[in-house]
Amino acid sequence: MPARSPFAIANFRYYWTARLAAMLGQSAMMLIVGWQVYNLARESGMSPAAAAAQLGLVGLIQFVPLFALTPVTGWTADRVDRRWIARATIALQILCAALLAWFTAAGTMSLAALFVVAGLLGVARAFSGPALSALAPNLVPREILPTAIALSSIAWQAGLIGGPALGGYLYAWVPESAYLASAGLFGLSLLCLLLIGPLSRPEVDRGRHPLRQMIDGLAYVRTNRLVLAAITLDLFAVFLAGATALLPVYARDILAVGPEGLAQLGAAPAVGAAITALWFSFRPLRTDVGTKMLGAVIAFGLATIAFGFSTWMPLSLAALLVVGAADMFSVYVRQSLIQLHTPDAMRGRVGAVSMLTISASNELGEAESGFLAALIGPVAAVVAGGAGAIAITLAYLRWFPELRLARSFDPPGGAPRAS
């Protein structure tokens, strides 16, 4: 009898635990990296605006390797065992966490060290994103893939909830302990990935030149307008409304809540996202998926505007809760559409394109938010970003009717095939 729950499949259980542990470690580590960058910049005599620009630089440094490596990482995920790609990237993140712990404990942390580690993390995420996203559909039957995506998102969002709280409170206790905890969590993730057994591999046309195969992934995204719309809407909306990049500024200079408050601000979006993902794991979305995704992105923009104007911690937390819930709604629909409308032999390459847009919206969005905050101030930057997300969503109603008309996740005519 086919499995009715992804958790009935051992390989999925290992994958889910690995993702949870990795996200806990990653979100804890990156919150503290941002905090240390901002504080080192301020303590060196920089103004809040100049220090905010340093936060933008961290995002830019993480984005550059992902942008440069996208064609290679997608091709690799379709040609190399995806399990080993994920294992290697987690090992690199263990090294990064250990280095940060060493510099922090020795009192020799510098902006240069933080920027170098941010670049290494960008390389790790460039390879891990396509491999992990393409691996998930190989673990479960097609009919329960949307549920598996929701459960995988729960692991991701639970990591984003617990990670900032873990990192913030551990850093307030003993600074280097936050990075040591991240290294331990990455170690657990690596162990679980090693336990995932052999999987079926997609059939790849090995007679085609590697460069041609890389281009095929970009061409598929360009010609499948539903996949293109799903990928690029997130790119523009989150790129513009990158409020979370400026949380250290709000925690220190606007709300004045310190590292403990920063931990709460960092966890709030993930709490909202986890609630949404948990709901979808029990009640999968089935109808009018495109329209509902567009509505979620508009809610995301409105909540971002509310956060930008807030100077009261409870209101800020509530706004970020809605930001996370709306973003998770969009992620759930987008990832389900992309996975179910893409043939398995191309999921690595299409996943690399998706990962590029996610990183552009997140890391490059952080750079945009930091640099814009340096020019016009953090409040104006956040509010303008939320308004921009709403404007681009309204434009997509006209530009991509395929997204608005998507009634369910299933592609017309059954499973897609690689051309």
N, C-alpha and C positions, 0 to 999 in steps of 0.2 A: 504494500500500500504506500503511495507517495506520502512524503512527510507533509504535515499540515502546518507545522511551525518550523521556521529556520533553526530554532534552538534544538530541534530533534536531530540535527546534523552536526556531528562532532567537529568537522572542519569549520563550520560557521561559528560554533561556540569559541574555538580557538581564535578565529579571526576577530570576533566581537570583543573578546577580552584584550587581544593585542591592540585593537584600535582604542579602546577605553584607556588602557595604560599609557599608550603613546600620547593621546590627547591630554591626559592629566599632566604628563611630564612636559609636553610642549607648551601648553598654555601657562603653566606655572613659570616655566623658564622665560617665556617671552614677556610676561607681565613684569618680571623683575628686570629683564634687560631694558625695557622701556623706562622703568622707574630709575634705574642706575644711570641711563643715558641722560635723562632730564635733570636729575640731581647733580651729576658731575658737571653738566653744562652750566647749571645755575651757580654751583659752588665755585666755578672757574671765573665767575663774574659776568656771564652772559645774561642778557635781559630775558624775561619770559618769552618774548617773541623769537629771539635767537635760539633759545633752548628748544622751543617748539619745532623750529626748523631742523634741529638735530634728530628729533623723533621722525620727521619726514625723511631724513637721510637714511635712517635704519630701514624704513619700508622700501626705499629705492634700492638699497644695497641687496635686500632679499629678492627683489623683483628681477634685477638684471640677469643673474644666472638662469633663472627660470625662463625668462624671455629668450635668452641665447640658446638654451638647451632644449626647448620644446620639441622641435622636429626629431631630435635624437632620442629624447626620453619616450615619446610615443611609439616610435619604431622599436625601441628596445623592449617596451612592454608587450609588443606583439610578437617578438622574436625570442626573447629570453624568458626563462621560468620566472613568472611574476612573484612567486614566493621569495626567490633569492634576491630580487631587486629590493623588495620591502625589507628583507633582513639586513641587507647591506646599508640601506639608508638609516635604519634604526641604530645600527652600530655606529655610524657617523654621528648621530645625535647624542649617543652615550659619550663619545669623545668631546663633543661641544660642551655638554653639561659638566663634565669633569674639569675641563679647562676653566670654565667660568667659576666653578667652586674653588679651584686652586687660586686664581687671581683674587677672588673676593676674600678668601681666608688669609692670604698673604698681604692684603692691603695694597696691592699693586694694580687694581683694576683701573683701566683707562678707556677713554672713548675709542681709541684705536683698536684695543682688544675686543671691545663689544662690537665694533663694526666688522672686524675680521670674522668673528664667530657668526654674526648675522649673515655674512656671505656664504659661509659653510652650510648654515641651515637652509639658505636658499637653494643650494645645490641638492641637499638631501630631499627637500620637498619637491624639487623639480622632477626627481626620479620616482619618489614614493607615491605622489598623487596619481599619475596615470596607472601605475602598477596596482595600487590598492583598489582604485575605482573599477579597473577592468577585472580584478580578481574576484570581487564579490559575486558577479553573475555566474561564475564558474562553480560556486559553492552550493547553490540552491536551485531547485527546479524553477522554470520560468514563471509558473503560475503563482508562486509565492515570493517572487522577486520584489514587488512593491513593499510587502511586509518586511522583507530583509533590509531594504533600503531604509525604511522607517526605524527598524531596530538598530541598524548601523548608525543612523543619525542620532539615536538616543545615546549610544556609546560616545559619539563625537561630542554631543552637547553636554553629556554628563562630565566629560573631561574638561569642557570649557567652564562648567559650573564649579567643579571641585578644584581644578587647577589654579585659578586665580586666588581662591580662598587659601588653598594649601601654600602657594608661593608667598602670598602677602603676609600671612601669619607666621610662617617659618622664617621669612626674612626679618620680620620684626623681632623674632626671638634670637636667632643666630643667623646672620646674613647668608653664609655659605650653605646652610642646611637646606635652603630652597633648591639650590642647584644639585646638591647631593640626592635629595628626594627625587628630582627629575631623572637623574642618572639611574637610580634604582627602578623607577617606573619604566624607563626605556629598556632596562634589562629584562623586566617581566614581559614586556611586549615582544622582545626578541625571542624569548623562550617559547611563547605561545605561537609565534610564527614558525618556529622550528618544528612544532608539533603538527602543523598542517600537512596532511599526507599528499601524495601525488594526485594531480588533477589532469583532466583532459586538456589538451592544448588546442588552440584554434588553428585551422588550416590556413597557412600563409603561402601565397604564391612566391616561392623562393627564386623563380626565374626572373622576376622583375627586379630592376636595379633598386638598391636601398633608397636612393634619393627619390625615385619614382614612388616607392611605397610611402615615404614620408609625405610627399605631395598629395597622395591619394587621401590621406586623412583630412587635410585642409580642404581638398576638393569636395569630399563628402559633406563636410559641415556647410560649405558654401552653397551646395546644390539642394540640400535638405532644409528648406526654409523653416520648418518647425524646430528642428535641432538648432539651427542658426539663431532663431529668435529666442529660444530658451537659454542658450549660452550667453548671448550678448546683452539681454535685458539685465541679467545679474551684473554683468561687467559695468554697465553704465550707472545703474542705480546705486550699487554699493560703492563704486568708485567715487561718486559724487557725495554720498551720505556716509562718509567714514568717521562717524562720531567717536567710535571706540579708540581710534588712534590718539585722540586728545584727552583720554581719561587721566593720564598723569597731570596734565595742566589743570583739569577740573579738580582733581583730588588735592592738589597742593595750593593752587592760587585762586580758585573760584569757590569751591565748597569747603576747602580747608579741613579735610577729613584724614589726611595722612595715609600711610601705607595700608592700615586696616580698612579705611574707607575705600581706598583704591581696590582692595580685594573684593569688597562688596559690589562696587561699580563694575568690575571686570566680570563678576559672576552673574550679575543680573540679566544680561541678554541671554546667557546660556540657560538660566532657569526657565525663562519664557520659551526658549527653543526646545528644551527637553520636555516641557509639558505638552507642547504641540506634537513633538515626535512620538511621545507616549500615546497620545490620543490616536494618532494615525496607525500605530502598531496594533491597536485594537479595532479601530474603525477606519480602514483604508478609504481614501478618497476615490470615488468612482465616477462622478458626473461633473460636467462643466469644469474640467480641471484647468483649462486655459484662462477662462474668465476669473475664476477664483484666485489663480496665481497673480493676475494683474491687480486684483483688489488688494491682495496681501502686500504687494510692493508699494501701493499707494499708502496703506496703513503704516508701512515701514518709514516712508518719508514723513508722514504726519508726526509719528512718535519721535523721529529724529529732531524735528523742529521743536517739539515740546522739551526735549532734553536740552537743546541748545539754549533755550531761554531760562531754564530752571536754575534757581540759586538755593533751592531747598532739597536736602538730601532725599527725603521720602518721595518727592515728585520725580527727582532724577532717576531713582531706582525703578519707579513705576514705568516711566517712559522707556527706560532701557529694557525692562521686562517685555514691553510690547514690541520694541525693536527686534528682540530675539525671537519672539513668537512669530511675527510676520516674516522675518527672514527664513525661519525654519519651514514655514508653510511654502514659501517660494522654492527653497532648496528641495523639499520633498517632491514637489511637482516637477521641477526642472530635471532632477536626477532620474526620476522615473521615466520621463519622456525621452531623455537622452539614451538611457540604457536600453529601453525597449524598442527604440527606433533605430538602433545601431547594430549591425551584424557583429558577432563575437570576434571575428578575425580583424575587425577594425576598431574594437573598443579601446585598445591601448592608445592608438593614434588620435581618435576622437576625444578620449579622456585627457590626452595631453593638451589638446586645444582648449578643452573645458578648464583644465587646471591652469592654463595660461590666463584665461579670462578671470578665473577666481583669484589668482594671484594679482592680476592687474587691478581687480576691484578691491582686494584687501591690502597687499603690500604697496602697490603703486597708489592706491587710494589713500593709504596712510601718508605717503609722501606728499600727495596733493593736499591733504588736510593740514599737515604740518607746515608746508610752505605757505598755503593760503592763510593759515592762522597767523603766521609771521607777518603777513601783509596787511590783513584787515582785522585781526583779532580772532580768538578762538570761538566766541559766541557767534559772530557774524559768519565765520567759516562753517560751523555746524548747521546753522539755520539755512544758509544758502545751499548747502549740500542736500538737506532734506527737501527743499523746494525743487531742486534740480532732479531728484529722484522721481518726484511726482510728475514733473513736466515730461521726462523721458518715457514714463509709463503711459501717459496719455498719448504721446506720439506713437508708441508701439501699437496702440489700438488701431491706428490708421495704417502704419507701415507694414504690419504683419498680421493680417486677418487670420492666417493659419493658426496663430496662437490663441486668438480670441475664440475661434471656432472649434478648438480641440475639446471634444466632449468627454473622452476617456483616454487612458494611457495606451490602449492597444492600437498599433498602427493598422491602417487599412490593408487588407489582404494578408494579414498574419505577420510572422516574423520577417524582418528585413534581411536582404541578402547583399553581400558585397558584390559590386559590379566588377 
